[in-house]
Each structure stands twice: as C-alpha cells, then as structure tokens.
Amino acid sequence: MTDTKITLPEAEIPTHFYNIAPDLPTPLPPPLHPGTRQPIGPADLAPIFPMALIRQEVSVEPAVEIPDEVREIYRLYRPSPVFRARALEAALDTPAHIYYKSEHVSPVGSHKLNTALVQAWANKQEGVKRLATETGAGQWGSALACACRLMGLECMVYMVRVSYDTKPYRRIMIQSYGGQIVPSPSPLTQAGRAILAEHPDSPGSLGIAISEAVEDAAGRDDTKYSLGSVLNHVILHQTIIGQEAKKQMELAGEYPDILIGCHGGGSNFAGLTFPFLEDKLKGRRPALRAIAVEPASCPTLTKGPREYDFGDTAGLTPLLMMHTLGHNFVPPPVHSGGLRYHGSAPLVSHLLAAGMIEAEAYDQRSVFESAVQFARCEGTIPAPESAHAVHAAMRQALLARESGEAKVILFNLSGHGNFDMAAYDAFLSGQMDGGV
Ligand SMILES: Cc1ncc(COP(=O)(O)O)c(C=O)c1O
C-alpha cells in the first residue's frame, strides 16, 4: 500500500517552470492593443509590467528558470504534499483512486503565493517599489501582500466590495503583512468613481477591481501592476504544482486518468494540468482528461463565447482571445469570490477550443455539500473555490463506481477554507441558495 501523504524533499523543488506555448497544437492568438486593435508588443506592456515578466509572457522556450531567491522562499512550503483520499474513497464506496495536490499548505493558504513571489522578485530586480493589484476572495491579495513583504516591496490591494464586507479576516491578513487595502469600487480611482456614481451599492467585481489597480499602477512611477491569474506568465509560474505532482504520482506508481481543477482565471487548473497535458499534446497519453470546474453563476468556459475581450471592466487592458461573459458582467455575489471572473486564461481557452480539455459548471449548494463531506473524511476544509474541484472529483468517483472502473483521479486542492466560515455557516444553517 502506498503512503497516504506523498512528499518530496526540498532538493526536488523544480528548477524550471514548464512553458506549454511551444507544445500547443496551433499558436495562441496575440493580445490586441485596446485602442488600435493591432497586436501589442512588449513596449505596450512596459508601463504596467516589468520587462522580465513581459519576456515570460511571450516566451516560446520550453522551460523558464526559477530564480534562486524564489526557490529559497519556496522551501518554506514546497514541495507541497499529494494526498491519497482513502477515507473519501471508502465513504463513496468507489473503486476510483482519488488523489489531491495540497496547495493549501502555503503560508497564505493557497496556490497564489507561487506566482506572487516570482512577480515581486521580478519587479524588485527592475527597481519597482510598490505593486498594485485586485483581489476577489482575498486569497490573491494576501498572497501578494505576503510576497511583497518577503521581497521588501509595498503592496496596494483593491478588494471586491462584497468579499471585503464578508471576509474581514483576509483584509486583516493583508494588513498584518503591511499591505494597504480598500474596497472596490473605491473613490481613489477614476474607474471606481465612475462605477460608484452609477451604482453606489455596487458589490464590485474582479473586472472593476482590475481597472482600479491598473489605473493606480499606470499613474505612478514607483508602482507596477500585478495580476493573480489569466496571463501566460502567471500560468507559467503555477506549473510548479503539476511538475511536483507528476513526480509524486510516479512515486505512487500511478498515472492520472482524470485531472481536475477549479477555474477562476485558470491558473491553478493550468498549473496542475499543463505539465501532464504535455504528455497528451506529445501523443504519449492521448486518453488523458483534464476538467476545469466553474460556478454555474459565472459559467465562463461552459457558456461564454471565445472572442477578444478586455480583461477589466473599464477597457484599460489589452484585448485577450478568451472565453468571456463580457467585461461588464457582474456575477451574483456567491461565496466563491475567486471564481467570479468574467474571462478565462487565453491558454486555457485555446486548449478548450482545441478539444484538449473539458469544462463543467455546478451550483454552489451542490459544491458545499461535497466540501462538507470531504472535510468530514479528510480533515481539511476546502476553500469555496477549491470545493468546486472536490465536487467534480467526487462526481467522477461516483461515475467510476457505476462503471466499476478503478479510475485514477487527481485534483488540485488550491486552498483551505479556514477564513470562509461564513460561507460554511450559510450552507450548514440552510441559508445558502444555489447561486444561479
Ligand atoms: C483558493 C483559490 N482557488 C482558486 C482560485 C481561482 O483562481 P485561478 O483560476 O486563477 O486558480 C482562487 C482565486 O482567488 C482561489 O483563491
């Protein structure tokens, strides 16, 4: 019998990120300038991103080196364990083998620190003093605040209003790291003021908060902007998850049939799946399945068309070719704040269009039902976002029970839900609606 917890020594922390770009079946459509609608070049992005990250954004090198200083800090929590969910398997009476990669063990409780550290490091190398960003549920904001502190930068966070009000502990966490935080829409930016003038009670959205953070960065010489998902370089940094998981599954003596990740902007899903999808793209694992899971209230991949759209509400960002619900879409205030984004990573959208991955959407009550069952078997309480992956994994395990197949399922537990007790309380007390 293999271990329940499959770990790797620190010496096995990957030295390079895996870049899927050269393995894509067709090249990614380029981002377009918001004014001219012509393909943008590195100079167009220079006001808001450091050159090192812009180079990564357009890189077609198969591997990108991880800076030593970042690897040193990764030793605080990486390699993260892969768990075999034995108790859950028994509870579901399934022949499936269920594994999960546990990104919730990071100091901030999610995968977001993986990219935050690289981004803070790259900005510091180019003399940037301060980073501005948006956050939904607060996971990304707390990750960037932590990374900025560890790298010696200041951090400014625009937090989606509905989460700011319902998740005070994430705000306090950001402040504990020394970050500055305001609810978005805020009166600090033109974009925020315009929304407040029309909708004084706006619950906010990631698209609005991105507009505010981009405007903040573009307006100050000492500040650049940092994005927690969607872009190629963010996904690149998250591939550390899948690279470690591949080695861990080898130790377990198994190769996954089905990979599962929740989907907000696409980075944790891509981070887990892309290093495995390399095998599918190169013909070594043609039957490998990868499922991105989103809330039915924000069905970007399952219902949104794939077309050029802005990454933010005000139309300040380049146009990206992606599945989108429209940059003005304001999703209902469901508990999975990190999955309330109108768009999807161009890389994830591209692979969906190529038939290389799948997408599913579920209502929040079903998702929390599974999350509670998972917690009662495995101990860890999943973040509401990650609970979408838990639900889809359990569904696949039940399908395996019906078909009698011992499917190997690996999902990404992208974060813990220890600060999300209000959401669990709403579910347990019968106050939660389906969110659609
Ligand atoms: C725990 C957790 N998982 C997943 C996500 C979704 O983001 P992404 O799709 O980029 O992984 C978030 C976003 O905030 C999150 O906090």
PDBQT file of the ligand as one rigid body, heavy atoms in Angstrom, charges set to zero:
ROOT
HETATM    1  C1  LIG A 501      -8.295  29.042  -3.340  1.00  0.00    +0.000 C 
HETATM    2  C2  LIG A 501      -8.478  29.527  -4.749  1.00  0.00    +0.000 A 
HETATM    3  N1  LIG A 501      -8.576  28.620  -5.731  1.00  0.00    +0.000 NA
HETATM    4  C3  LIG A 501      -8.778  29.006  -7.000  1.00  0.00    +0.000 A 
HETATM    5  C4  LIG A 501      -8.910  30.335  -7.347  1.00  0.00    +0.000 A 
HETATM    6  C5  LIG A 501      -9.214  30.680  -8.748  1.00  0.00    +0.000 C 
HETATM    7  O1  LIG A 501      -8.189  31.293  -9.446  1.00  0.00    +0.000 OA
HETATM    8  P1  LIG A 501      -7.430  30.561 -10.607  1.00  0.00    +0.000 P 
HETATM    9  O2  LIG A 501      -8.450  30.075 -11.564  1.00  0.00    +0.000 OA
HETATM   10  O3  LIG A 501      -6.516  31.536 -11.164  1.00  0.00    +0.000 OA
HETATM   11  O4  LIG A 501      -6.692  29.463  -9.957  1.00  0.00    +0.000 OA
HETATM   12  C6  LIG A 501      -8.787  31.325  -6.363  1.00  0.00    +0.000 A 
HETATM   13  C7  LIG A 501      -8.868  32.740  -6.705  1.00  0.00    +0.000 C 
HETATM   14  O5  LIG A 501      -8.862  33.606  -5.905  1.00  0.00    +0.000 OA
HETATM   15  C8  LIG A 501      -8.573  30.899  -5.026  1.00  0.00    +0.000 A 
HETATM   16  O6  LIG A 501      -8.476  31.792  -4.048  1.00  0.00    +0.000 OA
ENDROOT
TORSDOF 0
